């Protein structure tokens, strides 16, 4: 449905439907802040990580957090840590 959508369209859809966006696109965070997005998780893992490695790290991360922490915030997920910034 949103496979070829623009960042703007994805952001509008996510906000309307109260969805948290998960991305590796740093530029997306700028639009997110400007438009007061619902929630954004920015994945900042090593470029050489495979999809399986990313899924493993992300799954472990989800075990540690409360999904309500993602609302009205940008969460940056790095190897071994994460940080949440409310907007």
Buried (B, 14 or more C-beta within 10 A) or exposed (E): EEEEEEBEEBBBBBBEEEBBBBBEEEEBBEBBEEEEBBBBBBBEBEEEBEEEEBEEBBEEBEEEBEEEEBEEBBBBBBEEEBEEEEE
